[in-house]
Each structure stands twice: as structure tokens, then as C-alpha cells.
Amino acid sequence: MNSPSDKAVADGLTSIRVATDDALCPVDRLPRRQRNKLCIRIILVGLVNFLAYTLGYAALGGDAHNGGVVKRPDGTLAYVVRGHFIRDLSGREREVSRRLWIYSYVHSISVPITSAALVISMLVLARPHIIATMRDGWIKGPTFIASFSTIVIVGTLFVVGLFIWEFVQQLARAG
């Protein structure tokens, strides 16, 4: 630290470190590089999960959430997946094993969760730009980020809650 600029850089790094330690947002407690790598991994997991769901939906001709557990005329149960407009305009039902039906339903539940994590991770990565560009508008960058994140989280919890409720009802019906 021979020059005033060296001291200024050191002071700046110290203030960043202090601000990071006292951060209100948990992601701000991670070093930027580590946080960005984590966000990119979450985005990749979300994309892979969505791709796997799409391929599974196409292979099965639907999913368990759109299908259900139905009683056959002889009184036995059938586990059905149904696809909306994937094969024809009326959709199509297909009987599958209980194990495959449960997998399909659980995978349907996981898609909103990983999609929300993907959106929030993208928001965390874009946060510095959002804050910098939304300084003088009717809504400030941090407010926008907090509001948008809250909407994503609450909406996801609502959808996942509905999916889980319907899943439990279908399993209860199956006995």
C-alpha cells in the first residue's frame, strides 16, 4: 500500500466485504463468482427438468395430472395419463402402471418448482443491471426485484399446493 490508489482499492474491497457480510438477501452472502455458478447450475437443472418432462409427456402421450385413477367396469382401478392435443384435437388417454403414473405426477409437480427456481436465478443474475437501469422510474429496481420474486414464489406455492392436493386425492381414491 504505497500509493493512495492502493489504499482506496483496499478500502473499497473492505466495504464490499462488510456490505456482503451484513446483506439482507441470502444470495448476497456468497461471493459473486460462487453465486453466479450456483445460479447457472439452477438454471440448467430447471431446463433439463423441463426438457425431461416434455420428452416424457410426448413419449407417454400425456401426464398423470391430466389423467387420473379410474374404475373399470369390473371394479378394478386403472391409472391413466392423458394428453391435451398431443395426438389429436380431443386428446388421448393411455393406461399405465401405478409406478409410472406416480412418477409422471411427481414430475408434473416438480416442473413449477424448478421453473420458479430458474426464473429467480435469472433474476439474481440480472439484478445488478435491473437496479442500475431502474433508478428513476415509478418503481425502483430493488422494489421490482422483490415484488417479482414474491409473485413468482407465491404463484408457484399456490400451483404446487393444488397439484399436491389433487395428487393426494387421486391416491386416496385409489385406496
N, C-alpha and C positions, 0 to 999 in steps of 0.2 A: 504494500500500500504506500507507494511512494508519491503518487500524484493525487490531486483532488478527484480526478475522474475515477480512479480505483476505489477511493473511499465512497464515492457516490454509487458506484455499481454494487459494492458490498452492502451499503445501507439499503439500497433498493431490494436486493435479494433477501436481506433480513426482514424487511417489511412485507415482502411477499410470503416468506415463510411464516411470519406471525399471523398474517391475514389468513393463510391456509389453515393454520392450527386452530383459529377461532371461527372457522367457517360455519355458517348455519346449515348449508347444504352438505350432506354426507359425501357426495362425489368430489367436493372441493377439498376434502381432506387427503385425497390421493394425489400423488404427483401427476402433473398434466399428461405426461407420456404414458404412465400406467393407466390413468383414467381413459385416455383415448383408445388404448389397446383393448381395455375391457369393453368399452362401448362398441368397438368394431366387432369383437367376438360375439357380443349380444346381438348385434345386427345380423351377423352371419347365422347364428343359431335360429333367429326368427325367420330368415329367408329360407334356410334349409327345412325348417319345420313346415313352413307354408308350402314349399315345393313337395315335400313328402306327403302332406295332406292332399294336395291337388292330384298327385300321381295315384295315391291310394283311392281317392274319390273316383277317378277315372277308371282304375282297374276294377273296383267293386261295382261301379255303376251308381254310386251314391254313398251315403253315410248313415250311420245308425241314428243320428239326431233327427234326420228327416224320415227315417223308417220307424221302427218300434218293435214291441213284442206283441204278437197277435196270437189269438187262439184259433187253432184249426177246427174244422167241423167235428173231428173226432175227440176234441178236448185237449190235445197236446199243444204245447207252445212252439211258436216259430219266431226266430229272430230275423228281422227283415231290415235291409238297408234300402234306401230309396234315393233316387237321383232326380233332381229337378232339371228337366230339359236336356239332360246329357245325351240321351239316345234318341228321344223323340219329344214332341211337344207335351205329351201327357206325363212324361217321366216314366220310370220303370222301377219295379220292386224286385228285389232278389233276396232269397233266403240264404242266410249264412249261419255258421256255428255260433254258439253263445260267446265263445272266446274271441272270435273275430268281431262280433257285434260290440262287445265291451271295449276291445281295443279301438274300434272306429269311434265309439262315443267319447272315450277318454281323449283321443287325438283331436276330436272336434272341440273339446273343452280347452285343450292346450293352445289352439290357434289364436284365440283372442288374447291370451296371456302373453304369448311370445310376440304377437303383433304389437301389443301395447309397449312391451319392453323395447322392441325395435324402434318405435316412434319416439319414446322418451330418450333412448340412446342417441338417436339422430338429433333430438332437441338439445341434449347436453353437448354434443359436438358442435352444433351451430350456435350455441348460446353466446359466445363472445361476439359473433357477427350480429346476432339479433339485438343484443344490448347496445352495440355500437351504432347500429342503424335506426334504432327506435328510441332515440333520446328526446326528440322534440314533438312527438305525435300526441294524440289524445290518450294513448296508452303507452306506458314506458316498457322497455324491453324486459326487465325482471318481472313486472306485473304480468306481461303477456306470457312469459315462460311459466310462471307459477299457475296462472289461470288455465292455460292449455294443458299443462301436466295434470292438473286436478281434474279437468274434464275427461282426459284420457283414462286416468285411474278410476274415477267413479263410474264412467261408462263401461269400462272393462269389468269391474267388480259386479256391476248390475247384470251384464250379459253372462258372465261366468256363473254367477249365482243362479240365474234362470236355467242355464244348461245343467248345472249340478242338480237343481231341484227336479227337473224333468228326468234326468238320468236315474235319480233315486226312486222316483215314482215308477218308472219303467221297470226297474229291478224289483221293486216291491210287488208290482203286478205279476212279475214272473215267478215270484214266490221262492 
